[in-house]
Amino acid sequence: MSLGQFLDMGGYGGFVWPAYAVTLLVLIANVYMARSAHRRALEEALRRAATEESKS
Amino acid sequence: MWTWFHKLASPPHFYRLAGRLAPWFGWAAFILIVAGLYGGLVLAPPDYQQGDAFRIIYVHAPSAWMSLFIYVTMAVAAAIGLIWRIKLAHAVAASAAPIGASFTLAALATGALWGQPMWGTWWVWDARLTSELILLFLYLGYMALRASIDEVQRADRASAVLAIVGVINVPIIHYSVVWWNTLHQASTVTKMAAPSISLAMLVPLLVMMVGFNLYFFAVLLLRARGEVLRRERNAGWIREVVRA
């Protein structure tokens, strides 16, 4: 099977590939959002810890 | 048993444990999903009726399955938080919601992309599609309700009630293809007694489903860590964690 045939998906390439793209996008976006939320929370905690220490 | 449970539910212990576990789930999920993609796109033969369009099942069915699995996880966590007043359970429920909403969106989008070539329409107000759309609104409603209440404990309690009431939609979605026999095809996987799918088609689907589940656990742990940090930002243990 050639690459062109594979991409064509028996004529359904226009439906199969967007479906896979949407799903992969969701998978990647979730990891990205979870990581950035964790990083924000960690930075906030670091900032608070620094203010606490400067007070004491 | 109870001491073990309380230790697990203590935020610092959970934070460390989740940090250690998440990469394992993440990498296992990655390997399974890559293997499942190869199996589904390359190894599985085309369907005798649907041709290659049927390959959408390998992203559609796992997404749809996760949209239900995550909702139940969220509702159970919310119920535990409500009944036993465990803050960590509420943090887990709150973390699950956006992940579940995104899988519901993926299920609806891939379903539309499958419906157009097979049924000749992107959307139809059939029981399965409509109940899945209601699931999306439940997730969005849960998140909007949380966002609208400033005090964390009140947001936890109010959103938990919504999550628990919404569980009624889960069996409706699951049995919708049986109760109302409309356009959406019946389940392929659960008919184990009389398999309606060949092994070369079925195995990649199961691999993808397990992969998606492990993926969910990895992202849930990661999100819950951030959520716990955010809620406990004034607690003493955080300073120990962030210094390390």
Interface residues (C-beta under 8 A of the other chain):
Chain A: F6 M9 G10 G11 Y12 G13 F15 V16 P18 A19 Y20 V22 T23 V26 L27 A29 N30 V31 M33 A34 R35 A37 H38 R39 R40 A41 L42 E44 A45 L46 R48 A49 E52
Chain B: G26 I33 L37 L41 V42 P46 G51 D52 A53 R55 I56 V59 H60 S63 P98 I99 S102 F103 L105 A106 A109 T110 L113 W114 Q116 P117 Y215 V219 L222 R223 R225 G226 E227 L229 R230 R233 N234 I238 R239 V241 V242 R243
